[in-house]
């Protein structure tokens, strides 16, 4: 049996899954010991069931393969903007906020996120044809 656990990128609220990893044994009634790779040596390998998600062979798109991502020592990774897919203006009472829909590396198209255009323009000016 395999399990995956939640992994959050620093500064973002959306959790991600990493894995799948082999479940070595059940520890108590609500915890499992996982076989983690060496880059996770700073993480205890016992997880509560609420932190785990069942992994199916065909359900891999929701799981991030950590071999494709260079993790930093604090287990975060740098998001890299690949493409701007859409633009829109968000209207708030008396002003408009320009937004861009961005596609990040290591994310599916369905996970494209709306970001403030000014922030993206300052971080990634080459995508705006300047």
N, C-alpha and C positions, 0 to 999 in steps of 0.2 A: 504494500500500500504506500502511496506517496501523499505528501501534503505540501502545501505552500503557506507562506506566512506574509502578512502585510508589511509593506515597506513604504515609508513616506519620504519624498524628496524634501529636503530642508527648504522652508519658505513657502511650500505649497500645502494646501489642505487636502488635496485628493490623494488618498492612499493607493498604493500599487501593490501588486503581488509579485513576489520573487519565488523562484523555484521551478519545478517541483523538487522536493528533497525527500529522500527515503525516511520513513518513520522507523526508528530502531526499536522502540519499545513504548508501551503505555506506562506512564508514571502516575500512580494514584488513579483517581476516578475521572479527572478532567484535564489531564496534561499528557503530553507526548514528548519524547526525546527524538530530535531529528538529526540526521547526518548532514552537517553543514560543511561547505567548502572552507578552505583555509583563510580566505579573505574575510570571513565572518568570525574569526577567532575571538574578537572582543565581545561577541554576543553569546549569552548563555544558550545552550542548545535545547532547553526544555521550554515548551510553549503551552499555554492554556488553550483549550479547544476554541475559545472565542477569537484567538489570534490566527487560527488555521482555517484554510479553505480547502475543500476536497478538490483534488486535481484529476481530471479525466484526460485521457490521451488526446481527444479531439478538441478539448477546450483550452488549448495552449495560447490563443491570441490574447487572453486577459492576463497572462503571466509574462513577466519580464525575465529573459534569460540573462543572468548576471555575467555570463561569459562574454556577451556582446557589449557590455558597459564597463568602462573603467571606473571602478568605485574608489573614492577617496578614503583615507583611513577612518574618517568619521561616518562611513557608509552612506555618503551622499554622492551624487553625480551631477555633472554640469549639463543642463539642458541646452541643446543647440537648436536654434530656429532654422528650419529647412525652407519653408515656403509660406507666403501669405496667400490665403485662399479666398478671402472675402473682405469687404469693407462695409461699415454701416455707422450711422450716428445714433447714439443713445440720447434721448431727450429727457432732460431733467428740468422741471418747472420753467426756468428762464434761460437755459443754456443747453448746448449740444456738446456731447463728448464723442469725438471720432474714435471708433474702435476698428481693429483689424482681427480677422480670424487667422490664427497661425497654426501651422503644423510643426510639431517638435520631433526631433530625431528620437527613435525608439518608441514612438507612439503611433497608434493607428489613426486613420483619417477621421474616424468617429470621435476621436479624443481631441480633435482640434479645439483650441480655446480662444475665446474673445479676450483680447488684451488692449490696453490703451495705446492708441497709435503713437502718441508722443514718446512714450517709454520705448516702444519697439524701434521708432525712428532714431532715437539717440543710441540705442544699443547695437542696432543692425542697419546702419545707413545704406549699406550696399544693396539691400533689398528694396529700397525706395528709389533707386535710379538717380542718386545725387551725384 
